[in-house]
Amino acid sequence: MGTSFRINHEVEEQLKNMELRNALEPYNDDSVNKKILSHLTLEAENEYLHDILEWEKAPLKPIYLWFNPPLCPPRPDRISNEDLPGILECIIQKLFGKHIVLEFADHLSDKELYRIIWCKILPCEVKMVYSKKYMSWDCAHINGDPDVWLRYYASPEERNVWADTYQLPLPPMEIPKFPRHLPEKPEMDF
């Protein structure tokens, strides 16, 4: 019975693989990394192909529409300083519930972080993928300027590599003023 179970399972995985490859054919581009596939077991390959297919088919929606009802918190200028921490915590937990994690936010005050969530994150159109994977939102590079990351988050080694690569002066290292404990994605996710 053990041998026939393995054979049946192998056949099922082969059939699943063919179905996934056929379904991905219309999206034939560089999204399927053939180098990765060459190192995977058939089951892991099927999971990878399934994730790619899910990504290709996913709708592009503003993040606030990922929620039912839509996540429409109050405008930043309409929240009192007393109410802000509770509202901010609630929104952060709701984002985490949709597998969105905020990273490098300890340099931001609650008001600054709330404004970024309200102005940049919630209206951002992203593929809505129903998956176990997490999406990280880098709050240090929100404006594309590496200064914040270099100042507050980069290790001395990372700072040296950056300075050598770009031949530009480094900002002084500082300790972030608003340390917080944000939900984190599980270690095994990438």
C-alpha positions as CSV (number, residue, x, y, z in Angstrom):
1,M,0.0,0.0,0.0
2,G,2.9,2.4,0.7
3,T,4.4,2.1,-2.7
4,S,1.0,2.5,-4.5
5,F,0.3,5.6,-2.4
6,R,3.6,7.2,-3.4
7,I,3.0,6.4,-7.0
8,N,-0.5,7.9,-6.9
9,H,0.7,10.9,-5.0
10,E,3.5,11.4,-7.6
11,V,1.1,11.1,-10.5
12,E,-1.3,13.6,-8.8
13,E,1.6,16.1,-8.4
14,Q,2.7,15.6,-12.0
15,L,-0.9,16.3,-13.2
16,K,-1.1,19.3,-11.0
17,N,2.2,20.5,-12.3
18,M,1.0,20.3,-15.9
19,E,-2.3,22.1,-15.0
20,L,-0.3,24.9,-13.4
21,R,2.1,25.2,-16.2
22,N,-0.8,25.3,-18.8
23,A,-2.6,27.9,-16.7
24,L,0.6,30.1,-16.6
25,E,1.2,29.9,-20.3
26,P,-0.8,33.1,-21.1
27,Y,1.4,34.9,-18.6
28,N,4.6,33.6,-20.0
29,D,7.2,36.2,-18.9
30,D,10.1,36.3,-16.4
31,S,7.8,35.8,-13.4
32,V,8.6,32.1,-13.3
33,N,12.2,31.8,-12.2
34,K,13.5,28.7,-13.9
35,K,16.7,28.7,-11.7
36,I,14.4,28.4,-8.6
37,L,12.4,25.6,-10.2
38,S,15.5,23.6,-10.9
39,H,16.2,23.3,-7.2
40,L,12.7,22.4,-6.0
41,T,10.9,19.2,-5.3
42,L,7.8,18.6,-7.4
43,E,5.5,19.6,-4.5
44,A,7.5,22.7,-3.8
45,E,7.5,23.6,-7.5
46,N,3.7,23.2,-7.6
47,E,3.4,25.5,-4.6
48,Y,5.7,28.1,-6.3
49,L,3.8,27.9,-9.5
50,H,0.5,28.2,-7.6
51,D,1.8,31.4,-5.9
52,I,2.9,32.8,-9.3
53,L,-0.5,32.0,-10.9
54,E,-2.3,33.6,-7.9
55,W,-0.2,36.7,-8.3
56,E,-0.9,36.9,-12.1
57,K,-4.6,36.6,-11.6
58,A,-4.9,38.9,-8.6
59,P,-6.8,42.1,-9.0
60,L,-5.0,45.5,-8.6
61,K,-6.8,47.4,-5.8
62,P,-6.1,50.2,-3.4
63,I,-5.3,48.6,-0.1
64,Y,-8.2,50.3,1.7
65,L,-10.5,48.3,-0.6
66,W,-9.0,45.0,0.6
67,F,-11.3,45.3,3.6
68,N,-15.0,44.7,3.9
69,P,-16.2,47.3,4.6
70,P,-13.4,49.4,3.1
71,L,-10.9,50.7,5.6
72,C,-11.6,54.4,5.7
73,P,-10.1,55.9,8.9
74,P,-10.5,59.6,9.7
75,R,-8.4,62.2,8.0
76,P,-5.2,62.8,10.0
77,D,-6.2,66.4,10.8
78,R,-9.4,65.2,12.3
79,I,-8.0,63.0,15.0
80,S,-7.2,64.3,18.5
81,N,-3.8,63.5,20.0
82,E,-5.7,61.5,22.7
83,D,-7.5,59.3,20.2
84,L,-4.5,58.8,17.8
85,P,-2.7,55.9,19.5
86,G,-5.8,53.7,19.7
87,I,-6.8,54.4,16.1
88,L,-3.3,53.9,14.9
89,E,-3.0,50.6,16.8
90,C,-6.3,49.4,15.4
91,I,-5.3,50.2,11.8
92,I,-1.9,48.5,12.2
93,Q,-3.6,45.4,13.5
94,K,-6.1,45.4,10.6
95,L,-3.2,45.8,8.1
96,F,-1.4,42.9,9.7
97,G,-4.6,40.9,9.4
98,K,-4.2,41.3,5.6
99,H,-0.5,40.3,5.9
100,I,0.8,43.8,5.5
101,V,3.7,44.6,7.9
102,L,5.1,48.0,8.6
103,E,8.9,48.1,8.9
104,F,11.4,50.8,9.9
105,A,8.9,53.0,11.5
106,D,10.6,53.8,14.8
107,H,11.8,57.2,13.6
108,L,8.2,58.4,13.0
109,S,5.9,59.9,15.6
110,D,2.4,58.4,15.8
111,K,1.1,61.4,13.8
112,E,3.7,60.9,11.1
113,L,3.1,57.2,10.8
114,Y,-0.6,57.7,10.7
115,R,-0.2,60.2,7.9
116,I,1.9,57.7,5.9
117,I,-0.7,55.0,6.4
118,W,-3.5,57.4,5.4
119,C,-1.8,59.2,2.5
120,K,0.6,56.5,1.0
121,I,-0.4,53.0,2.1
122,L,-4.2,52.8,2.1
123,P,-4.6,54.4,-1.3
124,C,-1.7,52.4,-2.9
125,E,-2.9,50.1,-5.6
126,V,-1.4,46.6,-5.0
127,K,-2.3,43.2,-6.3
128,M,-4.6,41.7,-3.8
129,V,-3.1,38.2,-3.3
130,Y,-4.8,35.8,-1.0
131,S,-1.8,33.9,0.3
132,K,0.2,33.1,3.4
133,K,3.0,35.5,2.3
134,Y,3.4,38.9,3.9
135,M,4.0,42.2,2.2
136,S,6.4,44.5,4.0
137,W,6.0,48.3,3.8
138,D,9.3,50.0,4.3
139,C,8.6,53.3,6.1
140,A,12.2,54.4,5.9
141,H,12.2,54.6,2.1
142,I,8.8,56.1,1.8
143,N,10.2,59.0,-0.3
144,G,13.0,57.1,-1.9
145,D,15.6,58.8,0.1
146,P,18.2,56.5,1.8
147,D,19.0,59.0,4.5
148,V,16.4,57.7,7.0
149,W,17.5,54.1,6.6
150,L,21.2,55.1,6.8
151,R,20.6,57.3,9.8
152,Y,18.4,55.0,11.9
153,Y,18.5,51.4,10.7
154,A,21.5,50.5,8.7
155,S,24.2,48.5,10.4
156,P,27.8,49.9,10.4
157,E,28.7,47.4,7.7
158,E,25.7,48.4,5.6
159,R,26.6,52.0,6.0
160,N,30.2,51.4,4.9
161,V,29.1,49.4,1.8
162,W,26.6,52.2,0.9
163,A,29.3,54.9,1.3
164,D,31.8,52.9,-0.8
165,T,29.3,52.2,-3.5
166,Y,27.9,55.7,-3.9
167,Q,30.9,57.7,-2.8
168,L,28.6,60.1,-0.8
169,P,28.9,61.3,2.8
170,L,26.9,59.4,5.4
171,P,24.4,61.0,7.8
172,P,25.3,60.6,11.5
173,M,23.9,57.5,13.1
174,E,21.0,58.2,15.5
175,I,18.7,56.1,17.7
176,P,15.1,56.3,16.6
177,K,13.0,58.5,18.8
178,F,9.7,56.4,18.8
179,P,10.5,52.8,19.4
180,R,7.4,50.7,18.9
181,H,6.6,47.0,18.8
182,L,4.9,46.4,15.4
183,P,3.6,43.0,14.3
184,E,6.3,41.2,12.4
185,K,6.0,38.6,9.6
186,P,7.0,35.1,10.5
187,E,10.8,34.3,10.1
188,M,10.3,31.7,7.5
189,D,8.4,34.1,5.1
190,F,10.4,36.0,2.5
